Amino acid sequence: MTGLTEAEDISDIAFAYMGSRALFAAIRFDIFTALADGPLQAAVLAEKAGLPVERCRTLMTALTGLGLTTVDGAGRFANSAAADAFLVKGAKYDFSDYLERQVGQQMYPLMDQIDAALTGDLAEDATDSYDTWFSDPEQARLYSESQHAGSLGPARGLAKRVDLSDVRRLLDVGGGTGAFAITLCKANPKLTATVIDFPNVAALGEGYVAEAGLSDRITYRHANALEGDWPDEQDAILMSYLFSGVPDHTHEGLIARAFDHLAPGGRLLIHDFVVDADLTGPKNTALWQLQHTAFTPEARSLDDGWLAEAMTKAGFADVTVGPLIPGMTKLATGHRP
């Protein structure tokens, strides 16, 4: 029996790609949104989705097997609670665009590079960094718009976790389209923020900031975060999803640079895919790190033990590292004495 169970576990891993494709297809055809108002028969759902009935039923059976939908004795399909919360267009915590557009359309194709990335044999014209990737305005737009939706939830979590009521100046390094800066400024009326990111991303971010009515409190610097100028005397510096997207040899320098640009008593906040120090997981965190390696070959498998030690060595006090998105990301904090 043990052998059969282990074989099933291996099969689940091998079939994960198929499950992901079922999810992306369901998002593309608005399956979860169509079911938001209640259960539907396959024929009715197929008409709403613009699919042949039997193909729709095949998709729905797969989604039900994945636990994303349910089916009753009358053959009516309905959303799971998680699908209702996170996959219905317009829902408060909807991040379906992030999954279908960024993960499905951009990152999955780049995973075809993983073997060459691991061996260091990427072709000269391959995507080998965010800098290369985002030099294409369309790729930068697709990634950034979907990432904005995907970052709003973690940003709310950070706003609840960390008291920034005494912070006046925040530097968001590699802050993308400003999801974190916007959320934190809304939660802290006295806070102002500077966001630094690639020009094609920064231009999009300025639009989101203007739409939020925060152009007087959030400004952008159009530059590679590793190379551009940072403002001095900051009360807090945030690096969210930055370390997983840059080479490992830049990490200690980023921490030291943050220390130098903080005012005394200022805080450093690092939010990212961080595995446990014993390197046993969390599983999803480790897989995201591997995914980043496909287009950032020199990325580090960042773990909480290394991160805490590196921050302490750089001079930060009261360093803590703990989960932000359970089973996925961690938040490291420390302050300059």
NORPEWO-V539113 format. One line per field, one symbol per residue. ss: DSSP state (H for helix, E for strand, L for the rest). phi: phi as a letter, one per 40 degrees, with the letter a starting at -180 (. if undefined). burial: # if it has 16 or more other C-alpha atoms within 10 Angstrom, else .. Layout:
BEGIN
ss: ???
phi: ???
burial: ???
END
This chain:
BEGIN
ss: LHHHHHHHHHHHHHLHHHHHHHHHHHHHLLHHHHLLLLLEEHHHHHHHHLLLHHHHHHHHHHHHHLLLEEELLLLEEEELHHHHHHLLLLLLLLLHHHHHHHHHHHHHHHHHHHHHHHHLLLLLLLLLLHHHHLLLHHHHHHHHHHHHHHHHHHHHHHHHHLLLLLLLEEEEELLLLLHHHHHHHHHLLLLEEEEEELHHHHHHHHHHHHHLLLLLLEEEEELLLLLLLLLLLEEEEEEELLHHHLLHHHHHHHHHHHHHHEEEEEEEEEEELLELLLLLLLHHHHHHHHHHHLLLLLLLLLEHHHHHHHHHHLLEEEEEEEELLLLLLEEEEEEEL
phi: .ccccccccccdcccddccccccccccccfcccccccicbcdcccccccgbcdcccccccccccccgcbbbcccgccacccccccbbcdgcdbcbccdcccccccbcdcccccdcccccgbccccccbacdcdcccdccccccccccdcccccdcccccccbcbcccbbbbbcgcfcgdccccccccbdccbabbbaddccdccccccccccgbccbbbbbcacdcbccbccfccabbbbfcccbbccccccccccccdccccdgcbbbbbacbccccgcicdcccccccdcccbbdcccccbccccccccccchcbfcbbacbcdgbbbbbbabcd
burial: ..................##.###.##.########..#####.##..#...#..##.######...####....#####..#######...############..##.##.##..#....#....####..##.....################..##....#..###################.##..################.##....##.##########...#..################..#..###.##.###..###########....##..##.#################..##.###.#.##.#.#.###.##########.
END
